[in-house]
Every structure is written in C-alpha cells, then in structure tokens.
Amino acid sequence: MRVAIGADHAGYLLKEHLKQTLIRLGHDVDDHGTHSEASVDYPGICMSVGQAVVSGRADRGIVLGGSGQGEQIAANKVRGVRAALCNDLFTARLSREHNDANVLSMGGRIVAFGLADEIVALWLATAFEGGRHQRRLDQIAAAER
C-alpha cells in the first residue's frame, strides 16, 4: 500500500517513527512534511495528504499533530476524505469497518510510539464492512456535493 503521511511540528517525531514502521510493514511512504520540529501551520500539510489519497496517488493517508484534532479537521476539508481521529485501537478498527476512513489522524502528544504502531497496523489491515455503512457514506458524499 502507498501511504501519504504528514505532520506539524508536534507530530514530527511520531511521523518519523511511523515512516520506519510503515516501511517495515512493507508499505511505500510519501512524506508531505514537515521536516523538523520548527513551528509550522498544519492545514496545508494535512490537505496535501488528503489530496494525495483522493487523487489516487496514495491508498491511505496519515496526519499527525499534538492532539490530531486540527489535523483531522483540515484533512476533512478535502472532498472525498474521511479522516478519523484514532488515539486507540477500538476507534481505529471502527473507523475502517464502519466509516471506510481513508485518512488516520493521531496525536503525537497523546499516543506513544508502541501504541501508534499498533493503531497503524490495525487500521491498515482492517477492511470496510459495507452494507448499511455504505448507505451512510453515500449520504455523506451527497452532502459534500
């Protein structure tokens, strides 16, 4: 799988760690920045990750910040992105099974590296259930249009 990843300064260290995790899991990584812990605004980075996913240049995306909340909001401004804030395994699984989330958001100040590895592995491996959930996603997509 090709995974686009981006972070602000607060998520930078987690991004760098997860890039290695993704490569170890056999995925290709497309790094959208930032490239240091120097303060940076996250909206452009997160929207760039979302655009990579929606355009098909990436299969999935990951955005990281201090809490992951702003990053999720920014990524969701891209039509077709379904970004989910998942700082635990339960929401990571449900975000894929029920919401077909295509962008994962996490907080670098909230999630430790080990748990983040577990969340990413589970999130990438979990399939969308479809069925009644597809009907709901269709309604969301209609609202976007």
Secondary structure, 3 states (H helix, E strand, C coil): CEEEEEECCCCHHHHHHHHHHHHHCCCEEEECCCCCCCCCCCHHHHHHHHHHHHHCCCCEEEEEECCCHHHHHHHCCCCCCCEEECCCHHHHHHHHHCCCCCEEEEECCCCCHHHHHHHHHHHHHCCCCCCHHHHHHHHHHHHHC
